[in-house]
Amino acid sequence: AQTVTQSQPEMSVQEAETVTLSCTYDTSESDYYLFWYKQPPSRQMILVIRQEAYKQQNATENRFSVNFQKAAKSFSLKISDSQLGDAAMYFCAYRSLSSGNTPLVFGKGTRLSVIA
Amino acid sequence: NAGVMQNPRHLVRRRGQEARLRCSPMKGHSHVYWYRQLPEEGLKFMVYLQKENIIDESGMPKERFSAEFPKEGPSILRIQQVVRGDSAAYFCASSPDSVNSPLHFGNGTRLTVT
């Protein structure tokens, strides 16, 4: 079974600075997706960014980018120019592509605080 | 196109009562996933359904929990004889047939058992 580990329960960053959230995963598969979701206090799960494992190029969405290291099974999220609205729980997730539609496997999350 | 709709947003039940949580997937989505989130924890997969079929229920407790996704109407997660440990946020997500499409989540139902 696949597992996702987020080793940082909490992180904080100064407004306008950059922060990196860590995520590692364990799988024997070669085809999969990786995701970062943001969960603000409203509880809504918001997709931040996703990465296809077959792509070597790191995904980027505006201020959010990932560092995907397939061999190391590492998938960190970098938030540049942090804003107060970035404060939330961030979840890393894995989705297998081995057999059609499959559920997401989530890490336990990292709570990000942004200091004004 | 409305997103994934879950209701109720909050649900309070006494121990021993039944809880019914509803999820209407996005239009055109035939795959539904239920997750449970305990306080300060990540989302744990419970069950995956496709219209009228349970595809994977490996994360769902064998007793007291059941799920359905009928041909017409929303998906229902049913918890019988609730206990305090069932208190959690329950999320539903949906996706279309394409495996390349991401899951879209509802806003969750927070169940409190008193």
Interface residues (C-beta under 8 A of the other chain):
Chain A: V4 Q6 Y33 F35 Y37 S42 R43 Q44 M45 L47 R50 F91 R95 L97 G100 N101 T102 P103 L104 V105 F106 G107 K108 G109
Chain B: H31 Y33 Y35 E40 E41 G42 L43 K44 F45 Y48 Q50 I55 D56 G59 A89 F91 A93 S95 D97 V99 P102 L103 F105 N107 G108 R110
